[in-house]
Amino acid sequence: MRGTILKDPNSELAFAIDWRASGLLKHEQVVDDLGWTVQPVDNDPNCLRIIEQTIRACCSRVVLTGGVEGQVYLLTCTIGTDTKRVLKQAVILRIAADKLSGDFDEFD
């Protein structure tokens, strides 16, 4: 995936990864949810926070809240498969109040 996800600091954002389109081999299954992480992490009470994370079949979902306007975060999801592989997907998330929450800006 290329691009940047934009999030308003005052709203929640749900984001999902469908592993069938993001690295699973044919007939491979997700067996371990190894979680989502946000970087950077700091002590700012307005920092981007994960408030919910779930996995169903081959889809990992996260709900985020907060974020410091202008800050760029790296959001990473990690899973384990039945073939003993560990897969990661990462996206860049920028906090910007001037755009609608969840807008996706594609760049070259």
NUDOMAR-257905 format. One record per residue: residue in three letters; x, y, z of N, C-alpha, C in turn. Coordinates in steps of 0.02 Angstrom, whole numbers, plus 50000, padded with zeros to 5 digits. Example, Ala and Ser with C-alpha at 12.3 -4.5 7.8 and 13.67 -1.06 7.14 Angstrom:
2
ALA506604971650390506154977550390506604983550390 SER506424988850354506844994750357506455000250394 
! end
This chain:
108
MET500434994150000500005000050000500445006150000 ARG500285010949958500655017149956500195022749976 GLY500465027750009500065033550025500065035050099 THR499665039950116499605042250184498875042550203 ILE498715039950260498035040450287498005046850328 LEU497495050850318497395056950357496865055850410 LYS496985058450469496515057750524496425064350560 ASP495815066250573495665072150613495835070450686 PRO496165074950722496355073450792495745072750838 ASN495175075250818494585075150861494095069550845 SER494285064950802493815059550784494155052750790 GLU493745047550790494005040750788494075038650715 LEU494535034050703494645031350636494705023850641 ALA494305020250601494365012950595494745011450531 PHE495205006750536495615004850479495694997250479 ALA495684994050420495734986850417496234984650363 ILE496534978850374496974975650325496674968850309 ASP496564967650245496334961050221496964957350200 TRP497164952450239497784948950228497784944750164 ARG497184943050139497154939350075497454943450019 ALA497394950050024497664954549973498334957449995 SER498584955450052499184958650080499704953650103 GLY499804948250066500364944050081500244936650096 LEU499614934650109499484927650121499594923550058 LEU499884917750065499964913150010499294909549998 LYS499214906549940498604902749926498524897349979 HIS497944896950008497744892050060498074893450128 GLU498464898650135498764900350200498244903850244 GLN498264902650308497774905450355498114909450410 VAL497764914650434498004918350492497824914350554 VAL498324913050597498194909250659498374913150722 ASP498794918450716498984922450774498914929850760 ASP498554933250803498494940450800499054943250845 LEU499584945850815500144948350853500094955850868 GLY499544958850847499374965650868499584971250823 TRP499334977050842499464983450808499934987550852 THR500364991550822500784996150858500765003050825 VAL500885008150866500925015050842501605017750863 GLN501945021050816502575024450832502545031350802 PRO502785036550833503105036350898502585036050954 VAL502805033751011502395033651071502695038851118 ASP502275043151146502535047951195502025048851251 ASN502195053151298501765054151356501245059551346 ASP501205062451286500695067451271500005064351276 PRO499565067251316498885064251323498485064451258 ASN498705068351209498365068751145498675064051093 CYS499165060151113499505055551067499005050651035 LEU499145048450975498725043450941498705037150983 ARG498105034550995498015028551036497575023451001 ILE497735017151012497325011550989496805010351043 ILE496165010651024495635009351073495285002651062 GLU495394999651004495104993050990495504989750935 GLN495614983250942495924979350888495614972450887 THR495434970250826495114963750818495384960450756 ILE495294953950753495454950150693494894945050682 ARG494654944750621494144939950601494364936850536 ALA494434930350536494664926650476495314929650452 CYS495314933050396495924935750367495954943450369 CYS495554946450413495514953750416495694956250486 SER496194960750489496394963950551496104971050551 ARG495784972950606495464979450610495704983050672 VAL495794989650667496004993750723495565000050724 VAL495435002550785495095008950793495575013450832 LEU495675019450804496155024250832495805030550855 THR496085033750905495825040150929496405044850943 GLY496255051250944496765056250962497265057550907 GLY497845059850928498375061650882498515069050887 VAL499145070850880499365077750884499375080550813 GLU499025086150802498975089050736499675090350707 GLY499785088150644500425088950611500895083150621 GLN500765078950671501195073150686501075067650634 VAL501605064150617501575058350573501725052150614 TYR501305047050607501375040850645501465034950597 LEU501805029850621501855023450585501405018550620 LEU500915015950585500435011050612500605004350581 THR500754999350623500974992850600500534987350629 CYS500354982550587499974976650608500394970450594 THR500404965750641500804959650634500364953550648 ILE500434948450605500054942250614500524936250604 GLY500314930450629500654924150616500204919650575 THR500514915450533500114911150489500214903750507 ASP499794899650478499834892450491500454889350459 THR500814893050418501444890550389502044893250427 LYS501914896050486502424898750532502754905150507 ARG502424908550458502684914950436502404920550480 VAL502794925850488502564931950522502524937350469 LEU501934940350462501824945550412501684952150446 LYS501934957550416501814964250442501584968750384 GLN501134973150401500924978450355500954984950394 ALA501224990050362501294996550395501005001950350 VAL500715007050381500455012850345500675019150382 ILE500725024450345500885030950373500225034550386 LEU500155037350445499555040950464499755047950486 ARG499455052950456499595059950474498975063050505 ILE499075066850558498525070150592498435077050561 ALA497845078250534497705084550500496975086350508 ALA496835091850542496145093950554495815096950492 ASP496205098650441495915101950383495625097150332 LYS495665090650344495385085550299494875081450337 LEU494445078150300493975073550331494345067450357 SER494125064850413494435058950442494405053050393 GLY494975049650386494995043750345495155044950272 ASP495245051350251495425052550182496095049250167 PHE496185046750107496785043250087497105047150030 ASP497695049850041498045053549989498565049149957 GLU498495047749894498985043749857499535048349833 PHE500155046149838500705050149813501175045749773 ASP501585048649731502035044949687502675043149723 
! end
